[in-house]
Amino acid sequence: MKPAPAVLACGAWLKNSAGLLQAGAWQASALHGDLSDPCACRALEASARALIAQAPGGVQAVAHDLHPDFFSSRLAQQLAAELGVPALAVQHHHAHIAAVLAEHGEPGPVVGLALDGVGLGTDGQAWGGELLAVSSQGWRRLGHLLPLALAGGDVAAREPWRMAAAALQALGRAEEIPARFGPAVGPLLAGQLQQMLARGLNCPPSSSTGRWFDAAAGALGLSLRQSHEAEAAIALEHAASAWLAQAGGRLPELLVLDILPPSEPAGCSQLDLRPLLARLLDTVQVPALQGEAAACFHLSLADGLARWLAQAAEHEGTQTVCLSGGCFMNRLLSQRLRDQLQLRGLRVLMPQANSCGDAGLALGQAWVAAHSMANAEDSAPASTRPAQRGEERSSSCV
C-alpha cells in the first residue's frame, strides 16, 4: 500500500490558516487573519512556502476553497503549477465536516451539519446551512436551510434589518417593510428594498445560517447594522442566555419546524425557519419579551436541526453525526443540539483541538484532497494519464 500523499492546504478567505498533511500528521501555520488584508496575504504565501520546504518527499497536491477568486485559491494554483502537482478545489462545507473526521481519525460515513455565514456552493450560490453525507469516498448534499434573499447582495451580511425584511418577504408580508424599518433606516431606503425584493433585483438566495441569525436579531430590533462580524448573532445569543438564566428552568414555548421534502428524486430536503421569524417579528420589542423570543429561536432551531439530522442519519444508515462551522461558536445552540442528538442515541463529533470556524478549514481541505488522490489511484487503470502541471481538479463532486 502506497503512503498517503503529502498535501498542502491553503485555507479559505476569513481567519485564514494553512497547513500540511503528511504521513497522517497535521502541521498548521499561524493564523493569518482575513485575506482582505495584504499583510495577511503575504503571510499566507510565506507560510505556504515554509510548509512546502518541510515536506521531505515533496508535496503531491495543493488544496484550496472552491471559490476561484480567493487569494488562497489563486495562490494554491500558482504553487501547484510551480511544483507540477494538481490543485484540488474542495467545497467549503464539505471541508468543515472533513476537518472533524480528520481530527477524530474517522473515515465515515457520517451525516454532517455545517452551519456558518457563507461558502460557495457547487451550484454557484451562497451556502451556509448544509446537511451533508460525508466519507473518505466522497460527499453528497442532503439538505439545506430554506434560502433567504440577500437584499442588496453582500451588504445584507452587514445590515441585519435587510435580512429581517427578506424574512417578511418570504412570509408574504413585504408590505410591512416600510412601516417596520423606515423609521430606523429611512422611508426611502426601506421602500427601495421592498421593491428590490419584490422584483428579485440584486437579491441572490442564500441558505446561510448566519443570515437567519441576522434576520432574527433584526426582527427583534437587537441589531439593525453591524460594526463587526457576528455582532447580531452575539446580541441574539446574549439576550436568549440572559432570559434563560432568569427563567429558573422554565423554557419558552417552542415551535416545531417543518422539514420540506425534496422537490425531485435527486433534490435536497429543506428546514423551514419562516415560522420562527414570524414569531419574532410579532414580538413586541420589550427587553423581557425579546429575550424570551431569542431563547425560542435558539431552542426551536436546535430541536429542528436535531430531528432533521436524526432522520438523515437513519436514512443514510449511520449513528454518527458531525457538527462544524462558525455558528457552533454559539454555546447555547451547540449544547442544546448536542443534547438532543445524544437523547436520540446518536454519536456526536465536533471539533476539539481544531477550530469549528474557517481557521480550521485547511485540515478538512487537506483530508479531502488526500483521500481524493488515493481513491483516484485505486480506481484508475495503469495507463491513466498523470495529472498535468498545475492541473485544476475539483473534489466537489467526488
C-alpha positions in Angstrom: 0.0 0.0 0.0 1.4 3.4 -1.0 1.9 6.0 1.7 -0.7 8.8 1.8 0.3 11.8 -0.3 1.6 14.9 1.3 -1.0 17.7 0.8 -0.6 21.5 1.3 -3.9 23.2 2.1 -4.3 27.0 1.7 -7.5 27.6 3.7 -10.2 30.0 2.8 -10.7 33.8 3.0 -11.7 34.6 6.5 -9.5 33.8 9.5 -7.1 32.2 7.1 -4.7 29.5 8.2 -2.8 27.0 6.0 -1.4 23.6 6.8 0.5 20.5 5.7 -0.9 16.9 6.0 1.8 14.3 5.6 2.2 10.7 6.9 -1.1 11.2 8.8 0.3 14.2 10.8 -1.1 17.7 10.6 1.1 20.8 10.8 -0.9 24.1 10.9 0.5 27.5 10.1 -0.1 30.5 12.3 -3.5 32.3 11.9 -3.1 34.9 9.2 -6.5 36.6 9.5 -8.8 37.8 6.8 -7.3 37.9 3.3 -8.8 41.3 2.6 -5.6 42.5 4.3 -2.5 42.5 2.0 -0.3 41.7 5.0 -2.3 38.5 5.7 -1.9 37.5 2.0 1.9 37.9 2.2 2.0 36.0 5.5 -0.1 33.1 3.9 2.3 32.8 1.0 5.3 32.8 3.3 3.7 30.1 5.5 2.8 28.0 2.5 6.3 28.1 1.1 7.7 27.3 4.5 5.4 24.3 4.8 6.4 23.0 1.4 10.0 23.1 2.5 9.1 20.9 5.4 7.9 18.0 3.2 10.9 15.8 2.6 9.3 13.8 -0.2 7.7 16.9 -1.7 4.1 17.9 -1.8 1.8 15.9 -4.1 -1.2 18.2 -4.2 -2.3 21.7 -3.1 -5.9 22.0 -1.8 -8.0 25.2 -1.7 -11.5 26.5 -1.4 -13.9 26.1 -4.3 -14.2 29.9 -4.7 -11.9 30.8 -7.5 -11.4 34.5 -6.6 -10.0 33.9 -3.1 -6.3 34.9 -2.8 -5.8 31.5 -1.1 -7.3 29.7 -4.2 -5.1 31.7 -6.6 -2.0 31.1 -4.5 -2.8 27.4 -4.4 -3.0 27.2 -8.2 0.2 29.2 -8.5 2.1 26.9 -6.1 0.7 23.8 -7.8 1.9 25.0 -11.1 5.4 25.7 -9.7 5.5 22.2 -8.2 4.0 20.4 -11.1 1.2 18.9 -9.0 -2.6 19.1 -9.1 -4.5 21.9 -7.4 -7.7 20.4 -5.8 -10.7 22.6 -5.1 -12.8 21.5 -2.1 -16.3 22.8 -1.3 -16.3 24.9 1.8 -18.9 23.0 3.9 -17.5 19.6 2.8 -14.2 20.8 4.2 -15.8 21.8 7.5 -17.1 18.3 8.1 -14.0 16.6 6.7 -11.9 18.6 9.3 -13.9 16.9 12.0 -13.4 13.5 10.5 -9.6 14.2 10.2 -9.3 15.4 13.8 -11.1 12.3 15.2 -9.5 9.8 12.8 -12.8 8.8 11.3 -13.3 7.6 7.7 -17.1 8.0 7.8 -19.7 7.6 6.6 -21.3 10.3 8.7 -24.1 12.8 8.4 -22.6 16.3 8.8 -24.2 19.6 9.6 -22.2 22.7 8.6 -23.6 26.0 9.8 -21.8 29.2 9.0 -22.0 32.6 7.3 -21.2 31.7 3.7 -19.3 29.4 1.4 -19.6 29.0 -2.3 -21.8 26.0 -3.3 -21.3 23.7 -6.3 -24.3 25.4 -7.8 -22.6 28.8 -7.6 -24.9 30.1 -4.8 -24.1 31.1 -1.3 -24.4 28.2 1.1 -24.3 28.1 4.8 -26.8 25.8 6.4 -25.8 22.4 4.9 -26.8 18.8 5.7 -24.2 16.5 4.1 -23.3 12.8 3.8 -19.5 12.6 4.0 -17.0 9.8 4.0 -13.5 9.2 2.7 -15.0 8.2 -0.6 -16.8 11.5 -1.2 -19.9 13.5 -0.2 -23.4 14.5 -1.1 -25.6 17.4 -0.2 -28.7 16.0 1.5 -30.4 19.2 2.5 -30.1 22.9 3.5 -31.9 25.6 5.3 -34.7 27.3 3.4 -32.9 30.1 1.5 -33.4 33.8 2.3 -32.8 36.6 -0.2 -29.7 38.7 0.3 -31.3 42.0 -0.3 -28.6 44.2 -1.9 -26.1 41.3 -2.1 -23.1 41.3 0.2 -24.3 44.4 2.1 -27.1 42.3 3.6 -24.5 40.5 5.7 -23.6 43.8 7.4 -27.2 45.1 7.8 -29.5 42.6 9.7 -32.5 44.7 9.0 -32.2 43.7 5.4 -32.4 40.0 6.3 -35.4 40.7 8.6 -37.0 42.4 5.6 -36.2 39.4 3.4 -37.9 37.2 6.1 -41.0 39.4 5.8 -41.0 39.0 2.1 -40.6 35.2 2.4 -43.6 35.2 4.8 -45.7 37.1 2.3 -45.7 40.2 4.5 -43.5 42.5 2.4 -46.0 45.4 2.7 -44.8 45.7 6.4 -41.2 46.6 5.4 -41.6 50.4 5.1 -43.5 50.8 8.3 -41.3 48.5 10.4 -37.9 49.7 9.2 -38.5 53.1 7.7 -38.2 54.9 11.0 -34.7 53.4 11.6 -33.2 53.4 8.1 -35.3 56.0 6.3 -38.5 55.5 4.4 -36.8 55.9 1.0 -34.3 53.1 1.6 -37.0 50.8 3.2 -39.3 51.4 0.2 -36.5 50.7 -2.3 -35.6 47.5 -0.5 -39.2 46.4 -0.6 -39.2 46.9 -4.4 -35.9 45.1 -4.8 -37.3 42.1 -3.0 -40.5 42.2 -5.0 -38.6 42.2 -8.3 -35.7 40.0 -7.2 -33.2 42.6 -8.2 -29.8 42.0 -6.6 -31.3 39.6 -4.2 -29.4 36.3 -4.6 -30.7 33.4 -2.4 -28.6 32.0 0.4 -29.1 29.1 2.8 -26.7 30.7 5.3 -27.4 30.0 8.9 -25.6 33.2 9.8 -28.1 35.3 7.8 -31.0 33.6 9.5 -29.5 34.7 12.8 -29.1 38.2 11.4 -32.8 38.2 10.4 -33.8 37.1 13.9 -31.7 39.9 15.5 -33.1 42.4 13.1 -36.6 41.3 13.6 -36.3 41.8 17.4 -34.6 45.2 17.0 -31.4 43.9 18.7 -29.2 44.8 15.7 -30.0 46.7 12.6 -26.5 47.4 11.4 -23.3 45.5 12.4 -20.0 47.1 13.1 -18.1 43.8 13.3 -18.6 40.2 12.3 -21.3 38.2 14.1 -22.4 41.2 16.2 -26.1 40.5 15.6 -25.7 36.8 16.4 -23.9 37.5 19.6 -26.5 40.0 20.7 -29.2 37.4 20.0 -27.4 34.7 22.0 -26.8 37.1 24.8 -30.5 38.0 25.0 -31.5 34.4 25.0 -29.0 33.3 27.6 -29.9 36.2 29.9 -33.6 35.2 29.7 -32.9 31.5 30.3 -30.7 32.4 33.3 -33.5 34.3 34.9 -36.3 31.8 34.0 -35.5 29.3 36.7 -35.6 26.3 34.4 -38.7 27.4 32.6 -38.5 27.2 28.8 -40.2 29.4 26.2 -43.0 27.9 24.1 -41.1 26.1 21.3 -42.0 25.7 17.7 -41.8 22.6 15.6 -40.1 23.4 12.4 -41.2 21.7 9.1 -38.8 19.6 7.1 -39.7 20.2 3.5 -39.2 17.1 1.4 -37.0 17.1 -1.8 -38.9 18.5 -4.8 -37.3 15.9 -7.0 -35.7 12.5 -6.6 -32.2 13.9 -6.5 -33.2 17.1 -4.7 -32.5 18.3 -1.1 -34.7 18.5 1.9 -35.1 21.9 3.5 -35.6 23.0 7.1 -38.1 25.9 7.1 -37.3 28.6 9.6 -40.1 31.0 8.5 -42.4 30.2 11.4 -39.6 31.2 13.8 -39.2 34.5 12.1 -42.9 35.1 12.2 -42.9 34.6 15.9 -40.0 37.1 16.4 -41.5 39.7 14.0 -44.7 39.6 16.0 -42.9 40.1 19.3 -43.2 43.5 21.0 -39.7 45.0 21.3 -39.6 44.9 25.1 -36.4 43.5 26.6 -38.1 40.7 28.6 -40.1 39.6 25.6 -37.1 40.0 23.3 -35.1 37.6 25.5 -37.9 35.0 25.6 -38.3 35.2 21.8 -34.5 34.9 21.3 -34.5 31.8 23.5 -37.4 30.4 21.5 -35.3 30.9 18.3 -32.2 29.1 19.6 -34.0 26.1 21.2 -36.6 25.6 18.5 -33.8 25.8 15.9 -31.7 23.3 17.8 -34.6 20.9 18.1 -35.5 21.2 14.5 -31.9 20.6 13.4 -31.7 17.5 15.7 -34.8 16.0 14.2 -33.5 16.7 10.7 -30.1 15.2 11.4 -31.7 12.1 13.0 -33.9 11.5 10.0 -30.9 11.8 7.7 -28.7 9.6 9.8 -31.4 6.9 9.8 -31.8 7.2 6.0 -28.0 7.0 5.5 -27.6 4.1 7.9 -25.2 5.7 10.3 -25.2 6.6 14.0 -22.5 9.2 13.8 -23.1 12.9 13.1 -20.5 15.7 12.8 -21.1 19.3 13.6 -18.9 22.2 12.4 -18.9 25.7 11.1 -18.6 29.1 12.7 -22.2 29.1 14.1 -21.2 26.4 16.5 -19.3 29.0 18.5 -22.8 29.8 19.8 -22.7 27.8 23.0 -26.5 27.8 23.5 -27.2 26.3 20.1 -24.3 23.8 20.3 -25.2 22.4 23.7 -28.9 22.1 23.0 -28.3 20.4 19.7 -25.7 18.0 21.1 -28.0 17.1 24.0 -31.0 16.5 21.6 -28.9 14.3 19.3 -27.5 12.2 22.2 -31.0 11.7 23.5 -31.8 10.1 20.1 -28.8 7.7 20.6 -26.6 9.4 18.1 -22.8 9.7 18.4 -21.8 13.4 18.0 -18.4 14.5 16.8 -17.4 18.2 17.0 -14.0 19.9 16.7 -11.9 19.8 19.8 -8.3 21.0 19.2 -9.2 22.4 15.7 -11.4 25.5 15.2 -15.0 24.9 14.1 -14.7 28.1 12.1 -12.8 28.9 9.0 -9.5 28.9 10.9 -9.8 25.1 10.9 -10.9 24.7 7.3 -7.4 23.8 5.8 -7.3 20.5 7.7 -10.5 19.4 6.0 -9.3 20.6 2.6 -6.1 18.5 3.0 -8.0 15.4 4.2 -10.4 15.6 1.3 -7.6 16.1 -1.2 -5.5 13.2 0.2 -8.4 10.8 0.0 -9.5 12.1 -3.4 -6.0 11.3 -4.8 -5.8 7.9 -3.0 -9.3 7.0 -4.4 -8.3 8.0 -7.9 -5.1 5.9 -7.8 -7.0 2.9 -6.5 -9.7 3.1 -9.3 -7.6 4.3 -12.2 -6.1 1.8 -14.7 -2.4 1.6 -15.0 -2.5 3.5 -18.3 -4.3 6.5 -16.8 -2.6 9.8 -17.8 -0.9 11.5 -14.8 -2.0 15.0 -13.9 -0.5 17.7 -16.0 1.5 20.5 -14.5 -0.7 22.8 -12.4 -3.9 20.9 -13.5 -7.0 22.0 -11.7 -9.3 19.3 -10.3 -12.3 19.6 -8.2 -13.3 17.3 -5.4 -16.6 19.0 -5.0 -18.5 16.2 -6.9 -16.4 13.2 -5.8 
